[in-house]
Amino acid sequence: MEKPTFYGRARTCAIRAGTIAFAFGAATQAGAAECKLEDMPGGVVTAVRDGRSLLLADGREIRLIGIEAGTDNRALDRLVHGRTLTLKRPPGSESDRYGRLLVFAYIDGSSLQEALLAEGHARVGARTGGAACAAALLAAEAGARTARRGLWSEPDLQPFDAGEPAKMAGRQGQFAVVEGKVLSVREAGSLIYVNFGRRWSEDFTLTILRRNQRLFSAAGMDLKALQGRHVRVRGTIELRGGPAIEAEVPEQIEIIE
């Protein structure tokens, strides 16, 4: 039986589409920087727990970092069952609360995460291991999103329009992608508010803890410069009057060109 192939086009699809760019002041440098990962012992996959969690023959359970997967595990199972994975992790990465190792996985040198994203079986998550690692993941996702492959063909999983906050009201606690034009950027107390509307009690808002602003500045991102720009944000929907997403890391925010 012929084994599934991986998709080398994942890294170039966003360049061809010409649709996304990081909102970093030094966007090209950040995107071109190396995704620095540490080697880990690999292993053979014996079971797929869910769309991003795998059990290895040595008893370790791993979670694929950087992606949010759908509920259909067949695509992942088809790619990995019985295969040997090479594993890497971002420096300092540890297990999640369930004891799963947070890793990037590779088969025959090709990224498993990028393969899932390129075919629309997953979306880029909020935590990606850093801006350089996010660049390749976002490129893979962009091609699938443009072509409406996999998850991107499902109406309920399309990016939300920030100007239609009522549609997000029932998605509290769920991962979502939201697109829209930033109306203003304000600071109040311990928070920075990236506002997409004038009514905080109803409209969508992106929030950032002021103590985390240094992370965005270090990445070359000027939060106030987001005003007037069309952006794409991703994260968990919360209700703070209107719907909101908290951005903890810069790679949760993209400028839509």
C-alpha positions in Angstrom: 0.0 0.0 0.0 1.4 3.4 -1.0 2.1 5.6 2.0 0.6 9.1 2.2 2.8 11.9 0.9 3.5 15.3 2.4 3.1 18.6 0.7 6.3 20.6 0.0 4.2 23.4 -1.4 3.1 24.4 2.1 5.9 26.8 2.7 5.3 28.7 -0.6 1.5 28.8 -0.8 1.2 32.1 1.1 3.7 33.8 -1.1 1.8 32.7 -4.2 -1.5 33.8 -2.7 0.0 37.1 -1.5 -2.6 37.4 1.2 -0.9 37.6 4.5 1.9 39.3 6.3 3.0 39.5 9.9 2.1 42.7 11.7 5.7 43.0 12.9 7.7 46.1 12.2 10.5 43.8 11.1 8.2 41.5 9.3 10.6 40.1 6.8 13.3 39.5 9.3 10.9 37.8 11.7 9.4 35.6 8.9 12.8 34.7 7.6 14.4 33.9 11.0 15.1 30.3 11.8 12.5 28.3 13.8 14.9 27.1 16.5 13.9 23.8 17.9 15.5 21.2 20.2 15.8 17.5 19.1 13.9 14.9 21.1 13.9 11.1 20.9 11.6 10.0 18.1 9.1 7.2 18.2 6.6 5.0 16.3 2.9 6.0 16.4 0.6 3.4 17.8 -2.6 5.4 18.2 -4.3 8.7 17.4 -6.0 10.1 20.5 -7.5 13.1 18.8 -6.8 15.5 15.9 -3.5 16.6 17.4 -2.6 14.0 20.1 -0.7 10.8 19.4 0.4 7.8 21.5 3.9 6.4 20.8 5.1 2.8 21.2 7.3 3.7 24.2 4.2 5.0 26.1 4.8 8.7 25.6 1.8 10.8 24.5 2.5 13.8 22.3 0.5 16.9 21.3 1.2 18.6 18.0 2.0 22.2 18.9 0.8 25.2 16.9 -2.4 23.8 15.5 -6.1 23.5 16.3 -7.6 20.4 14.7 -11.1 19.4 13.8 -13.0 16.4 15.2 -12.3 14.0 12.4 -9.1 12.1 13.2 -9.0 10.0 10.0 -6.6 12.3 8.1 -4.1 12.3 10.9 -4.4 8.5 11.4 -3.9 8.0 7.7 -0.7 10.0 7.8 1.0 8.7 10.9 -0.3 5.2 12.0 2.7 2.9 12.3 5.1 5.6 11.1 8.3 6.7 12.8 8.2 10.4 13.8 11.2 12.7 14.3 10.3 15.0 17.2 11.5 18.6 18.0 10.3 21.1 20.6 10.8 24.9 21.2 13.4 25.6 23.9 11.8 25.5 27.3 8.7 23.7 26.0 7.2 21.3 28.6 4.3 19.0 28.9 0.7 20.2 29.1 -1.5 19.6 32.1 -2.4 16.1 30.8 1.3 15.1 30.6 1.5 15.3 26.8 4.8 16.4 25.3 4.3 19.6 23.2 6.2 18.9 19.9 6.7 19.5 16.2 6.7 16.2 14.4 8.3 15.2 11.1 8.0 12.1 8.8 10.9 11.6 6.4 12.0 15.2 7.0 8.6 16.8 6.2 6.5 18.7 8.8 3.4 16.9 10.0 1.8 20.1 11.2 2.3 21.8 7.8 0.9 18.8 6.0 -2.3 18.9 8.1 -2.6 22.7 7.6 -1.9 22.5 3.8 -4.8 20.1 3.3 -7.2 22.0 5.6 -7.3 19.4 8.4 -6.2 22.0 11.0 -5.9 25.7 11.6 -2.9 27.5 13.1 -3.3 27.8 16.8 -2.5 30.7 19.2 0.7 29.1 20.5 3.2 28.3 17.8 6.6 28.3 19.4 7.5 31.8 18.2 7.2 34.0 15.2 9.7 32.2 13.1 7.9 28.9 13.6 4.5 30.5 13.0 5.6 31.8 9.5 5.7 28.3 7.9 2.5 27.3 9.7 0.6 30.4 8.5 1.9 29.9 5.0 0.6 26.3 4.9 -2.8 27.4 6.3 -3.1 30.3 3.8 -3.2 28.0 0.8 -5.9 25.8 2.3 -8.0 28.8 3.3 -7.8 30.4 -0.1 -8.7 27.1 -1.8 -11.4 26.3 0.8 -9.9 22.9 1.5 -11.0 20.7 4.4 -12.1 22.7 7.5 -12.1 25.9 5.4 -15.0 24.6 3.4 -17.3 24.4 6.5 -19.4 27.6 7.0 -19.1 27.4 10.8 -15.3 27.4 10.7 -14.8 30.5 8.4 -13.1 33.5 10.0 -15.6 35.7 11.8 -16.2 39.2 10.6 -15.2 41.5 13.5 -18.1 43.8 12.5 -20.6 41.1 13.3 -20.0 40.4 17.0 -23.4 38.8 17.6 -22.3 35.7 15.6 -19.5 35.1 18.1 -21.7 35.3 21.2 -22.4 31.6 21.3 -18.7 30.6 20.8 -17.4 31.5 24.3 -14.5 29.2 25.2 -13.9 28.1 21.6 -11.0 28.8 19.4 -11.8 31.2 16.5 -10.2 33.3 13.8 -11.5 36.9 13.5 -10.8 39.4 10.7 -11.6 43.1 10.6 -10.4 46.7 10.6 -9.0 48.2 13.9 -10.9 51.3 14.9 -8.7 52.4 17.8 -6.1 51.2 20.3 -6.5 52.4 23.9 -4.9 51.7 27.3 -6.9 51.4 30.5 -5.6 49.9 33.8 -3.7 46.7 33.2 -5.0 46.2 29.7 -4.5 47.4 26.1 -7.6 47.4 24.0 -7.5 46.9 20.3 -11.0 48.0 19.4 -12.9 46.9 16.3 -16.0 49.0 17.2 -17.2 51.9 19.4 -19.4 49.9 21.9 -17.2 47.9 24.2 -20.4 46.2 25.6 -21.2 44.8 22.2 -18.4 45.0 19.7 -15.4 42.7 19.3 -12.2 43.6 21.1 -8.6 42.2 21.2 -7.1 42.6 24.6 -3.4 42.5 25.7 -2.0 42.6 29.2 0.2 45.7 29.6 2.9 43.5 31.2 3.0 41.5 28.0 3.5 44.5 25.8 7.3 44.0 25.9 6.8 40.7 24.0 5.2 42.6 21.1 7.7 45.4 21.2 10.6 42.9 21.1 9.0 41.3 18.0 8.9 44.8 16.3 5.2 45.2 16.7 3.8 48.6 17.5 0.4 48.0 18.8 -0.8 51.6 18.3 0.2 51.3 14.6 -2.6 48.7 14.2 -5.2 51.5 14.2 -6.8 51.7 10.7 -5.3 48.3 9.6 -7.1 45.2 8.6 -6.0 42.4 10.8 -6.6 38.7 11.4 -6.4 37.5 15.0 -6.8 34.0 16.5 -7.4 32.7 20.0 -10.2 31.7 22.4 -13.4 33.7 22.4 -14.3 35.3 25.8 -17.2 37.5 26.7 -16.2 40.9 28.2 -19.3 42.8 27.5 -18.8 42.1 23.8 -16.8 39.1 22.5 -13.0 39.4 23.0 -9.8 37.5 22.4 -6.7 37.9 24.6 -3.5 38.1 22.6 -0.6 36.7 24.7 2.0 36.5 21.9 2.6 38.6 18.7 2.0 35.7 16.3 -1.7 35.7 17.2 -2.0 38.9 15.0 -1.5 39.2 11.3 -2.0 42.2 9.0 -4.2 41.3 6.0 -2.7 42.9 2.9 
